[in-house]
Amino acid sequence: MAVKELTVEEKLVALAKLQIIDSKIDEIETLRGELPIEVNDLEDELAGLNTRIGKINDEMKEYTDEIANRKLAAKQAETLIQRYQEQQNNVKNNREFDALSKEIELQNLEIQLSEKKIKEAHHSIDAKKDFLKDSEALIENKKKDLVLKKEELERIVNETSKEEEVLRKDSDKAKVNIEERLLKAYARVRKNYVNGMAVVPIERNSCGGCFNRIPPQRQSEISQRKKVIVCEHCGRILVDPALIEEVRESVKL
């Protein structure tokens, strides 16, 4: 549906109304502050910590399995040593005796290696347990923080959600009466500034946004409401203070 042709003054009124409504929405979002981001960050951090704990538990299981395998290998080596020692009692020559001695030596080395690996695995498990304990404590603290921030966010949302819903509908309605070219310019300027102010009044002979001086002739043109005039310094749309007050009174926010 085509936007009906408005006078310049009507366009300025529509823009000022949109700015007042959007500024109120900005106030609500500011009230929430960084809470939504903080909640998401905490949830991501907790997911990462839980993944890390899962990996630690898997690694501990691997060390436990290694200990069991090494103990089994050591036991098998002891059995072989006993067998080779018995065989040495029945050898027929020195060559057979030396060969069995070599096998016994190899099995003793296997036992020593297993004992070393078992000791290292126990040290690794102890280190993982300490790390696990610290991680679990950190998770508990993060969970408490998350609960508090979620409660705070929920409280603010409950207090402001109805008002915000109405304001966003009003903002959409206000946009209907503004041509696309002006809407794009308005949105672009709002995005450029932290306070989101794209439509500002003249204050003390200066731009209400960047506070640069506005020449008297330009102020006179602004007050006549016959042209859409932007600040040559910051690009904001300039309106006279009386128009802002009239619109603010009609909006009643």
PyRosetta script that sets phi, psi and omega in degrees:
from pyrosetta import init, pose_from_sequence

init()
pose = pose_from_sequence("MAVKELTVEEKLVALAKLQIIDSKIDEIETLRGELPIEVNDLEDELAGLNTRIGKINDEMKEYTDEIANRKLAAKQAETLIQRYQEQQNNVKNNREFDALSKEIELQNLEIQLSEKKIKEAHHSIDAKKDFLKDSEALIENKKKDLVLKKEELERIVNETSKEEEVLRKDSDKAKVNIEERLLKAYARVRKNYVNGMAVVPIERNSCGGCFNRIPPQRQSEISQRKKVIVCEHCGRILVDPALIEEVRESVKL")
pose.set_psi(1, 129.1)
pose.set_omega(1, -177.9)
pose.set_phi(2, -68.8)
pose.set_psi(2, 142.5)
pose.set_omega(2, 177.7)
pose.set_phi(3, -76.5)
pose.set_psi(3, 131.1)
pose.set_omega(3, -178.5)
pose.set_phi(4, -66.2)
pose.set_psi(4, 149.8)
pose.set_omega(4, -178.8)
pose.set_phi(5, -71.5)
pose.set_psi(5, 125.6)
pose.set_omega(5, -179.4)
pose.set_phi(6, -111.3)
pose.set_psi(6, 155.5)
pose.set_omega(6, 170.9)
pose.set_phi(7, -71.2)
pose.set_psi(7, 163.7)
pose.set_omega(7, 179.0)
pose.set_phi(8, -59.9)
pose.set_psi(8, -41.0)
pose.set_omega(8, -179.7)
pose.set_phi(9, -62.5)
pose.set_psi(9, -40.5)
pose.set_omega(9, 178.9)
pose.set_phi(10, -65.5)
pose.set_psi(10, -36.2)
pose.set_omega(10, 177.3)
pose.set_phi(11, -64.8)
pose.set_psi(11, -42.8)
pose.set_omega(11, 179.5)
pose.set_phi(12, -64.5)
pose.set_psi(12, -40.1)
pose.set_omega(12, 177.9)
pose.set_phi(13, -63.3)
pose.set_psi(13, -44.1)
pose.set_omega(13, -179.8)
pose.set_phi(14, -63.1)
pose.set_psi(14, -41.8)
pose.set_omega(14, 178.9)
pose.set_phi(15, -66.1)
pose.set_psi(15, -42.2)
pose.set_omega(15, 179.1)
pose.set_phi(16, -64.0)
pose.set_psi(16, -40.5)
pose.set_omega(16, 178.7)
pose.set_phi(17, -63.1)
pose.set_psi(17, -44.1)
pose.set_omega(17, 179.0)
pose.set_phi(18, -61.5)
pose.set_psi(18, -41.6)
pose.set_omega(18, -179.9)
pose.set_phi(19, -63.5)
pose.set_psi(19, -43.3)
pose.set_omega(19, -179.2)
pose.set_phi(20, -63.1)
pose.set_psi(20, -43.0)
pose.set_omega(20, 179.7)
pose.set_phi(21, -66.2)
pose.set_psi(21, -47.0)
pose.set_omega(21, -178.8)
pose.set_phi(22, -65.0)
pose.set_psi(22, -34.3)
pose.set_omega(22, 177.7)
pose.set_phi(23, -65.0)
pose.set_psi(23, -35.3)
pose.set_omega(23, 177.2)
pose.set_phi(24, -67.3)
pose.set_psi(24, -39.1)
pose.set_omega(24, 176.0)
pose.set_phi(25, -63.5)
pose.set_psi(25, -40.0)
pose.set_omega(25, 177.6)
pose.set_phi(26, -60.0)
pose.set_psi(26, -38.8)
pose.set_omega(26, 179.6)
pose.set_phi(27, -61.4)
pose.set_psi(27, -41.9)
pose.set_omega(27, 179.6)
pose.set_phi(28, -64.6)
pose.set_psi(28, -43.1)
pose.set_omega(28, 179.6)
pose.set_phi(29, -65.9)
pose.set_psi(29, -35.1)
pose.set_omega(29, 176.9)
pose.set_phi(30, -66.3)
pose.set_psi(30, -36.8)
pose.set_omega(30, 178.7)
pose.set_phi(31, -60.6)
pose.set_psi(31, -38.0)
pose.set_omega(31, 176.7)
pose.set_phi(32, -72.1)
pose.set_psi(32, -27.1)
pose.set_omega(32, 177.9)
pose.set_phi(33, 59.0)
pose.set_psi(33, -137.0)
pose.set_omega(33, -176.9)
pose.set_phi(34, -93.1)
pose.set_psi(34, 9.2)
pose.set_omega(34, -174.9)
pose.set_phi(35, -56.6)
pose.set_psi(35, -46.8)
pose.set_omega(35, 179.3)
pose.set_phi(36, -59.0)
pose.set_psi(36, -40.4)
pose.set_omega(36, 178.9)
pose.set_phi(37, -66.7)
pose.set_psi(37, -42.8)
pose.set_omega(37, -179.5)
pose.set_phi(38, -63.3)
pose.set_psi(38, -39.9)
pose.set_omega(38, 178.2)
pose.set_phi(39, -62.5)
pose.set_psi(39, -46.5)
pose.set_omega(39, 179.2)
pose.set_phi(40, -62.8)
pose.set_psi(40, -41.4)
pose.set_omega(40, 179.5)
pose.set_phi(41, -63.1)
pose.set_psi(41, -42.3)
pose.set_omega(41, 179.5)
pose.set_phi(42, -64.8)
pose.set_psi(42, -41.2)
pose.set_omega(42, 178.7)
pose.set_phi(43, -63.5)
pose.set_psi(43, -41.5)
pose.set_omega(43, 177.6)
pose.set_phi(44, -64.9)
pose.set_psi(44, -40.9)
pose.set_omega(44, -179.1)
pose.set_phi(45, -64.8)
pose.set_psi(45, -41.6)
pose.set_omega(45, 178.3)
pose.set_phi(46, -64.5)
pose.set_psi(46, -40.6)
pose.set_omega(46, 177.7)
pose.set_phi(47, -61.4)
pose.set_psi(47, -41.1)
pose.set_omega(47, 178.5)
pose.set_phi(48, -65.1)
pose.set_psi(48, -41.7)
pose.set_omega(48, 179.2)
pose.set_phi(49, -65.1)
pose.set_psi(49, -40.9)
pose.set_omega(49, 178.8)
pose.set_phi(50, -65.3)
pose.set_psi(50, -37.4)
pose.set_omega(50, 176.2)
pose.set_phi(51, -64.1)
pose.set_psi(51, -41.4)
pose.set_omega(51, 179.4)
pose.set_phi(52, -63.2)
pose.set_psi(52, -42.7)
pose.set_omega(52, 178.8)
pose.set_phi(53, -63.0)
pose.set_psi(53, -39.4)
pose.set_omega(53, 177.2)
pose.set_phi(54, -60.2)
pose.set_psi(54, -41.6)
pose.set_omega(54, 179.1)
pose.set_phi(55, -66.8)
pose.set_psi(55, -39.6)
pose.set_omega(55, 179.2)
pose.set_phi(56, -62.5)
pose.set_psi(56, -43.5)
pose.set_omega(56, 179.1)
pose.set_phi(57, -63.4)
pose.set_psi(57, -38.5)
pose.set_omega(57, 177.5)
pose.set_phi(58, -63.9)
pose.set_psi(58, -42.2)
pose.set_omega(58, 179.8)
pose.set_phi(59, -65.4)
pose.set_psi(59, -39.0)
pose.set_omega(59, 178.4)
pose.set_phi(60, -63.9)
pose.set_psi(60, -37.9)
pose.set_omega(60, 178.3)
pose.set_phi(61, -65.0)
pose.set_psi(61, -39.5)
pose.set_omega(61, 178.3)
pose.set_phi(62, -62.4)
pose.set_psi(62, -41.3)
pose.set_omega(62, 178.1)
pose.set_phi(63, -66.0)
pose.set_psi(63, -40.2)
pose.set_omega(63, 178.7)
pose.set_phi(64, -63.0)
pose.set_psi(64, -41.9)
pose.set_omega(64, 178.0)
pose.set_phi(65, -64.6)
pose.set_psi(65, -39.1)
pose.set_omega(65, 179.9)
pose.set_phi(66, -64.5)
pose.set_psi(66, -40.8)
pose.set_omega(66, 178.1)
pose.set_phi(67, -60.0)
pose.set_psi(67, -44.9)
pose.set_omega(67, -179.9)
pose.set_phi(68, -63.2)
pose.set_psi(68, -43.1)
pose.set_omega(68, -179.6)
pose.set_phi(69, -66.1)
pose.set_psi(69, -39.2)
pose.set_omega(69, 179.6)
pose.set_phi(70, -68.6)
pose.set_psi(70, -37.6)
pose.set_omega(70, 176.8)
pose.set_phi(71, -63.7)
pose.set_psi(71, -40.9)
pose.set_omega(71, 178.5)
pose.set_phi(72, -64.7)
pose.set_psi(72, -41.8)
pose.set_omega(72, 179.1)
pose.set_phi(73, -63.4)
pose.set_psi(73, -40.3)
pose.set_omega(73, 179.0)
pose.set_phi(74, -65.1)
pose.set_psi(74, -40.9)
pose.set_omega(74, 179.5)
pose.set_phi(75, -64.6)
pose.set_psi(75, -41.1)
pose.set_omega(75, 178.3)
pose.set_phi(76, -65.0)
pose.set_psi(76, -37.7)
pose.set_omega(76, 178.0)
pose.set_phi(77, -64.9)
pose.set_psi(77, -40.2)
pose.set_omega(77, 178.0)
pose.set_phi(78, -63.2)
pose.set_psi(78, -39.6)
pose.set_omega(78, 178.4)
pose.set_phi(79, -63.4)
pose.set_psi(79, -43.0)
pose.set_omega(79, 179.3)
pose.set_phi(80, -64.7)
pose.set_psi(80, -41.0)
pose.set_omega(80, 178.3)
pose.set_phi(81, -58.5)
pose.set_psi(81, -45.5)
pose.set_omega(81, -179.9)
pose.set_phi(82, -61.4)
pose.set_psi(82, -40.5)
pose.set_omega(82, -179.8)
pose.set_phi(83, -66.2)
pose.set_psi(83, -44.6)
pose.set_omega(83, -179.0)
pose.set_phi(84, -65.4)
pose.set_psi(84, -36.0)
pose.set_omega(84, 178.8)
pose.set_phi(85, -64.9)
pose.set_psi(85, -38.3)
pose.set_omega(85, 178.1)
pose.set_phi(86, -66.8)
pose.set_psi(86, -37.9)
pose.set_omega(86, -179.7)
pose.set_phi(87, -68.0)
pose.set_psi(87, -31.6)
pose.set_omega(87, 179.3)
pose.set_phi(88, -61.3)
pose.set_psi(88, -27.2)
pose.set_omega(88, -179.5)
pose.set_phi(89, -71.4)
pose.set_psi(89, -15.3)
pose.set_omega(89, -176.1)
pose.set_phi(90, -119.0)
pose.set_psi(90, 16.1)
pose.set_omega(90, -178.5)
pose.set_phi(91, -72.7)
pose.set_psi(91, 156.8)
pose.set_omega(91, -177.5)
pose.set_phi(92, -102.6)
pose.set_psi(92, -17.0)
pose.set_omega(92, 179.9)
pose.set_phi(93, -152.2)
pose.set_psi(93, 170.7)
pose.set_omega(93, -177.7)
pose.set_phi(94, -65.4)
pose.set_psi(94, -32.0)
pose.set_omega(94, -178.9)
pose.set_phi(95, -62.8)
pose.set_psi(95, -42.9)
pose.set_omega(95, 178.0)
pose.set_phi(96, -65.4)
pose.set_psi(96, -39.1)
pose.set_omega(96, -179.7)
pose.set_phi(97, -64.4)
pose.set_psi(97, -43.2)
pose.set_omega(97, -179.8)
pose.set_phi(98, -65.9)
pose.set_psi(98, -38.0)
pose.set_omega(98, 179.9)
pose.set_phi(99, -63.6)
pose.set_psi(99, -43.5)
pose.set_omega(99, 178.5)
pose.set_phi(100, -67.3)
pose.set_psi(100, -35.7)
pose.set_omega(100, 178.0)
pose.set_phi(101, -62.6)
pose.set_psi(101, -38.2)
pose.set_omega(101, 178.8)
pose.set_phi(102, -65.1)
pose.set_psi(102, -41.9)
pose.set_omega(102, 178.7)
pose.set_phi(103, -63.7)
pose.set_psi(103, -41.6)
pose.set_omega(103, 177.9)
pose.set_phi(104, -61.9)
pose.set_psi(104, -41.0)
pose.set_omega(104, 179.3)
pose.set_phi(105, -62.2)
pose.set_psi(105, -43.3)
pose.set_omega(105, 179.6)
pose.set_phi(106, -63.2)
pose.set_psi(106, -40.2)
pose.set_omega(106, -179.7)
pose.set_phi(107, -69.9)
pose.set_psi(107, -34.4)
pose.set_omega(107, 175.0)
pose.set_phi(108, -64.1)
pose.set_psi(108, -39.6)
pose.set_omega(108, 176.2)
pose.set_phi(109, -63.5)
pose.set_psi(109, -38.4)
pose.set_omega(109, 177.9)
pose.set_phi(110, -63.5)
pose.set_psi(110, -40.0)
pose.set_omega(110, 178.0)
pose.set_phi(111, -64.6)
pose.set_psi(111, -44.2)
pose.set_omega(111, 179.1)
pose.set_phi(112, -62.0)
pose.set_psi(112, -41.7)
pose.set_omega(112, 179.3)
pose.set_phi(113, -64.7)
pose.set_psi(113, -42.6)
pose.set_omega(113, 179.4)
pose.set_phi(114, -62.5)
pose.set_psi(114, -43.5)
pose.set_omega(114, 179.1)
pose.set_phi(115, -62.0)
pose.set_psi(115, -39.8)
pose.set_omega(115, 178.6)
pose.set_phi(116, -64.6)
pose.set_psi(116, -45.8)
pose.set_omega(116, -179.5)
pose.set_phi(117, -65.3)
pose.set_psi(117, -37.2)
pose.set_omega(117, 177.8)
pose.set_phi(118, -63.9)
pose.set_psi(118, -43.0)
pose.set_omega(118, 179.2)
pose.set_phi(119, -62.7)
pose.set_psi(119, -44.7)
pose.set_omega(119, 179.5)
pose.set_phi(120, -63.6)
pose.set_psi(120, -39.2)
pose.set_omega(120, -179.7)
pose.set_phi(121, -65.7)
pose.set_psi(121, -40.3)
pose.set_omega(121, 177.5)
pose.set_phi(122, -62.6)
pose.set_psi(122, -41.7)
pose.set_omega(122, 177.4)
pose.set_phi(123, -62.1)
pose.set_psi(123, -42.3)
pose.set_omega(123, -179.9)
pose.set_phi(124, -64.6)
pose.set_psi(124, -41.3)
pose.set_omega(124, 178.5)
pose.set_phi(125, -63.0)
pose.set_psi(125, -43.0)
pose.set_omega(125, 178.7)
pose.set_phi(126, -61.2)
pose.set_psi(126, -41.5)
pose.set_omega(126, 179.0)
pose.set_phi(127, -65.5)
pose.set_psi(127, -41.3)
pose.set_omega(127, 179.0)
pose.set_phi(128, -65.3)
pose.set_psi(128, -37.4)
pose.set_omega(128, 179.0)
pose.set_phi(129, -63.5)
pose.set_psi(129, -41.8)
pose.set_omega(129, 177.7)
pose.set_phi(130, -63.4)
pose.set_psi(130, -44.6)
pose.set_omega(130, 179.3)
pose.set_phi(131, -64.0)
pose.set_psi(131, -39.5)
pose.set_omega(131, 179.0)
pose.set_phi(132, -63.8)
pose.set_psi(132, -42.0)
pose.set_omega(132, 179.8)
pose.set_phi(133, -62.1)
pose.set_psi(133, -44.6)
pose.set_omega(133, 178.8)
pose.set_phi(134, -64.1)
pose.set_psi(134, -41.6)
pose.set_omega(134, -179.4)
pose.set_phi(135, -65.5)
pose.set_psi(135, -40.8)
pose.set_omega(135, 179.3)
pose.set_phi(136, -66.2)
pose.set_psi(136, -37.6)
pose.set_omega(136, 176.8)
pose.set_phi(137, -65.3)
pose.set_psi(137, -40.6)
pose.set_omega(137, 178.9)
pose.set_phi(138, -64.3)
pose.set_psi(138, -40.2)
pose.set_omega(138, 179.1)
pose.set_phi(139, -62.4)
pose.set_psi(139, -42.8)
pose.set_omega(139, 179.4)
pose.set_phi(140, -60.9)
pose.set_psi(140, -42.2)
pose.set_omega(140, 178.3)
pose.set_phi(141, -65.0)
pose.set_psi(141, -41.7)
pose.set_omega(141, 179.7)
pose.set_phi(142, -65.7)
pose.set_psi(142, -37.3)
pose.set_omega(142, 178.1)
pose.set_phi(143, -63.3)
pose.set_psi(143, -41.5)
pose.set_omega(143, 178.4)
pose.set_phi(144, -63.6)
pose.set_psi(144, -43.8)
pose.set_omega(144, 177.8)
pose.set_phi(145, -60.9)
pose.set_psi(145, -41.6)
pose.set_omega(145, -178.3)
pose.set_phi(146, -64.0)
pose.set_psi(146, -43.3)
pose.set_omega(146, 179.0)
pose.set_phi(147, -60.6)
pose.set_psi(147, -45.4)
pose.set_omega(147, -179.4)
pose.set_phi(148, -63.2)
pose.set_psi(148, -44.1)
pose.set_omega(148, -178.1)
pose.set_phi(149, -69.7)
pose.set_psi(149, -36.5)
pose.set_omega(149, 177.4)
pose.set_phi(150, -65.9)
pose.set_psi(150, -41.0)
pose.set_omega(150, 178.6)
pose.set_phi(151, -63.8)
pose.set_psi(151, -42.8)
pose.set_omega(151, 179.4)
pose.set_phi(152, -64.5)
pose.set_psi(152, -44.2)
pose.set_omega(152, 179.5)
pose.set_phi(153, -63.6)
pose.set_psi(153, -43.0)
pose.set_omega(153, 179.9)
pose.set_phi(154, -62.7)
pose.set_psi(154, -39.6)
pose.set_omega(154, 178.7)
pose.set_phi(155, -62.8)
pose.set_psi(155, -46.2)
pose.set_omega(155, -179.4)
pose.set_phi(156, -65.0)
pose.set_psi(156, -42.7)
pose.set_omega(156, 179.8)
pose.set_phi(157, -62.0)
pose.set_psi(157, -43.8)
pose.set_omega(157, 179.2)
pose.set_phi(158, -62.1)
pose.set_psi(158, -35.4)
pose.set_omega(158, -178.5)
pose.set_phi(159, -75.4)
pose.set_psi(159, -26.2)
pose.set_omega(159, -172.1)
pose.set_phi(160, -117.2)
pose.set_psi(160, -9.6)
pose.set_omega(160, -171.6)
pose.set_phi(161, -61.6)
pose.set_psi(161, -44.2)
pose.set_omega(161, -179.2)
pose.set_phi(162, -64.6)
pose.set_psi(162, -44.6)
pose.set_omega(162, 179.5)
pose.set_phi(163, -62.7)
pose.set_psi(163, -42.2)
pose.set_omega(163, -179.2)
pose.set_phi(164, -65.3)
pose.set_psi(164, -40.1)
pose.set_omega(164, 179.3)
pose.set_phi(165, -60.2)
pose.set_psi(165, -44.8)
pose.set_omega(165, 178.8)
pose.set_phi(166, -63.7)
pose.set_psi(166, -44.5)
pose.set_omega(166, -178.6)
pose.set_phi(167, -62.8)
pose.set_psi(167, -40.6)
pose.set_omega(167, -179.5)
pose.set_phi(168, -67.4)
pose.set_psi(168, -35.5)
pose.set_omega(168, 175.1)
pose.set_phi(169, -66.5)
pose.set_psi(169, -41.1)
pose.set_omega(169, 178.2)
pose.set_phi(170, -64.2)
pose.set_psi(170, -38.3)
pose.set_omega(170, 178.5)
pose.set_phi(171, -63.0)
pose.set_psi(171, -43.8)
pose.set_omega(171, 178.1)
pose.set_phi(172, -62.8)
pose.set_psi(172, -39.8)
pose.set_omega(172, 178.8)
pose.set_phi(173, -65.2)
pose.set_psi(173, -40.5)
pose.set_omega(173, -178.6)
pose.set_phi(174, -65.5)
pose.set_psi(174, -33.0)
pose.set_omega(174, -179.0)
pose.set_phi(175, -68.0)
pose.set_psi(175, -26.7)
pose.set_omega(175, -178.6)
pose.set_phi(176, -58.5)
pose.set_psi(176, -33.6)
pose.set_omega(176, -175.9)
pose.set_phi(177, -89.7)
pose.set_psi(177, 9.7)
pose.set_omega(177, -178.4)
pose.set_phi(178, -119.2)
pose.set_psi(178, 129.8)
pose.set_omega(178, -179.3)
pose.set_phi(179, -64.3)
pose.set_psi(179, 153.7)
pose.set_omega(179, -173.1)
pose.set_phi(180, -58.9)
pose.set_psi(180, -39.4)
pose.set_omega(180, -179.0)
pose.set_phi(181, -59.0)
pose.set_psi(181, -45.1)
pose.set_omega(181, 179.8)
pose.set_phi(182, -70.0)
pose.set_psi(182, -36.9)
pose.set_omega(182, 178.8)
pose.set_phi(183, -62.6)
pose.set_psi(183, -42.0)
pose.set_omega(183, 179.4)
pose.set_phi(184, -64.3)
pose.set_psi(184, -42.0)
pose.set_omega(184, 179.0)
pose.set_phi(185, -64.6)
pose.set_psi(185, -42.2)
pose.set_omega(185, 179.1)
pose.set_phi(186, -60.7)
pose.set_psi(186, -48.2)
pose.set_omega(186, -178.6)
pose.set_phi(187, -64.1)
pose.set_psi(187, -39.2)
pose.set_omega(187, -178.9)
pose.set_phi(188, -64.3)
pose.set_psi(188, -45.3)
pose.set_omega(188, -179.3)
pose.set_phi(189, -67.1)
pose.set_psi(189, -41.6)
pose.set_omega(189, 178.2)
pose.set_phi(190, -57.6)
pose.set_psi(190, -39.7)
pose.set_omega(190, -178.7)
pose.set_phi(191, -68.4)
pose.set_psi(191, -26.9)
pose.set_omega(191, -176.2)
pose.set_phi(192, -75.8)
pose.set_psi(192, -18.8)
pose.set_omega(192, -173.4)
pose.set_phi(193, -123.8)
pose.set_psi(193, 139.1)
pose.set_omega(193, -176.6)
pose.set_phi(194, -58.6)
pose.set_psi(194, -39.4)
pose.set_omega(194, -177.6)
pose.set_phi(195, -80.2)
pose.set_psi(195, -3.9)
pose.set_omega(195, 176.2)
pose.set_phi(196, 67.6)
pose.set_psi(196, 17.3)
pose.set_omega(196, -177.8)
pose.set_phi(197, -87.6)
pose.set_psi(197, 113.4)
pose.set_omega(197, 177.6)
pose.set_phi(198, -109.3)
pose.set_psi(198, -21.9)
pose.set_omega(198, 178.5)
pose.set_phi(199, -120.5)
pose.set_psi(199, 118.2)
pose.set_omega(199, -176.6)
pose.set_phi(200, -133.6)
pose.set_psi(200, 150.3)
pose.set_omega(200, 177.4)
pose.set_phi(201, -86.0)
pose.set_psi(201, 167.7)
pose.set_omega(201, 171.1)
pose.set_phi(202, -76.8)
pose.set_psi(202, 128.8)
pose.set_omega(202, 178.5)
pose.set_phi(203, -128.7)
pose.set_psi(203, 120.0)
pose.set_omega(203, -179.2)
pose.set_phi(204, 51.7)
pose.set_psi(204, 46.6)
pose.set_omega(204, 177.2)
pose.set_phi(205, 64.2)
pose.set_psi(205, 20.4)
pose.set_omega(205, -178.7)
pose.set_phi(206, -132.4)
pose.set_psi(206, 163.4)
pose.set_omega(206, 174.8)
pose.set_phi(207, -63.6)
pose.set_psi(207, 130.7)
pose.set_omega(207, -179.8)
pose.set_phi(208, -72.5)
pose.set_psi(208, -2.4)
pose.set_omega(208, 178.3)
pose.set_phi(209, -103.8)
pose.set_psi(209, -54.4)
pose.set_omega(209, -177.3)
pose.set_phi(210, -104.6)
pose.set_psi(210, -8.4)
pose.set_omega(210, 175.4)
pose.set_phi(211, 67.5)
pose.set_psi(211, 18.4)
pose.set_omega(211, 172.5)
pose.set_phi(212, -78.4)
pose.set_psi(212, 147.7)
pose.set_omega(212, -175.4)
pose.set_phi(213, -65.3)
pose.set_psi(213, 137.1)
pose.set_omega(213, 176.7)
pose.set_phi(214, -106.8)
pose.set_psi(214, 123.9)
pose.set_omega(214, -179.6)
pose.set_phi(215, -58.7)
pose.set_psi(215, 147.6)
pose.set_omega(215, -179.5)
pose.set_phi(216, -53.0)
pose.set_psi(216, -42.5)
pose.set_omega(216, -179.7)
pose.set_phi(217, -60.4)
pose.set_psi(217, -42.5)
pose.set_omega(217, 179.0)
pose.set_phi(218, -67.4)
pose.set_psi(218, -37.3)
pose.set_omega(218, 177.1)
pose.set_phi(219, -61.6)
pose.set_psi(219, -40.5)
pose.set_omega(219, 179.3)
pose.set_phi(220, -62.8)
pose.set_psi(220, -43.0)
pose.set_omega(220, 178.8)
pose.set_phi(221, -62.8)
pose.set_psi(221, -40.6)
pose.set_omega(221, 179.8)
pose.set_phi(222, -63.0)
pose.set_psi(222, -43.3)
pose.set_omega(222, -177.6)
pose.set_phi(223, -67.1)
pose.set_psi(223, -24.5)
pose.set_omega(223, 179.8)
pose.set_phi(224, -75.7)
pose.set_psi(224, -19.4)
pose.set_omega(224, 175.4)
pose.set_phi(225, 59.3)
pose.set_psi(225, 38.3)
pose.set_omega(225, -179.0)
pose.set_phi(226, -109.0)
pose.set_psi(226, -9.1)
pose.set_omega(226, 178.4)
pose.set_phi(227, -141.2)
pose.set_psi(227, 148.8)
pose.set_omega(227, 172.4)
pose.set_phi(228, -85.4)
pose.set_psi(228, 112.4)
pose.set_omega(228, -175.1)
pose.set_phi(229, -113.8)
pose.set_psi(229, 133.4)
pose.set_omega(229, 179.2)
pose.set_phi(230, -111.9)
pose.set_psi(230, 154.1)
pose.set_omega(230, 177.2)
pose.set_phi(231, -68.6)
pose.set_psi(231, 127.2)
pose.set_omega(231, -178.1)
pose.set_phi(232, -70.7)
pose.set_psi(232, -11.9)
pose.set_omega(232, -179.7)
pose.set_phi(233, -93.5)
pose.set_psi(233, -44.6)
pose.set_omega(233, -174.1)
pose.set_phi(234, -116.6)
pose.set_psi(234, -10.4)
pose.set_omega(234, 178.1)
pose.set_phi(235, 82.5)
pose.set_psi(235, 2.6)
pose.set_omega(235, 178.7)
pose.set_phi(236, -72.7)
pose.set_psi(236, 151.7)
pose.set_omega(236, 176.9)
pose.set_phi(237, -79.3)
pose.set_psi(237, 128.1)
pose.set_omega(237, -175.9)
pose.set_phi(238, -101.0)
pose.set_psi(238, 135.0)
pose.set_omega(238, 175.2)
pose.set_phi(239, -133.6)
pose.set_psi(239, 161.0)
pose.set_omega(239, 179.1)
pose.set_phi(240, -79.0)
pose.set_psi(240, 150.5)
pose.set_omega(240, -176.6)
pose.set_phi(241, -56.7)
pose.set_psi(241, -35.0)
pose.set_omega(241, -178.6)
pose.set_phi(242, -62.6)
pose.set_psi(242, -38.5)
pose.set_omega(242, -179.9)
pose.set_phi(243, -63.9)
pose.set_psi(243, -43.8)
pose.set_omega(243, 178.1)
pose.set_phi(244, -58.1)
pose.set_psi(244, -44.7)
pose.set_omega(244, -179.0)
pose.set_phi(245, -65.1)
pose.set_psi(245, -40.7)
pose.set_omega(245, 178.6)
pose.set_phi(246, -61.6)
pose.set_psi(246, -44.2)
pose.set_omega(246, -179.3)
pose.set_phi(247, -68.2)
pose.set_psi(247, -42.8)
pose.set_omega(247, -180.0)
pose.set_phi(248, -59.8)
pose.set_psi(248, -38.2)
pose.set_omega(248, 179.2)
pose.set_phi(249, -67.5)
pose.set_psi(249, -38.1)
pose.set_omega(249, -179.1)
pose.set_phi(250, -73.5)
pose.set_psi(250, -32.8)
pose.set_omega(250, -179.7)
pose.set_phi(251, -75.7)
pose.set_psi(251, -38.6)
pose.set_omega(251, 176.6)
pose.set_phi(252, 58.2)
pose.set_psi(252, 57.0)
pose.set_omega(252, 175.9)
pose.set_phi(253, -99.3)
pose.dump_pdb("model.pdb")
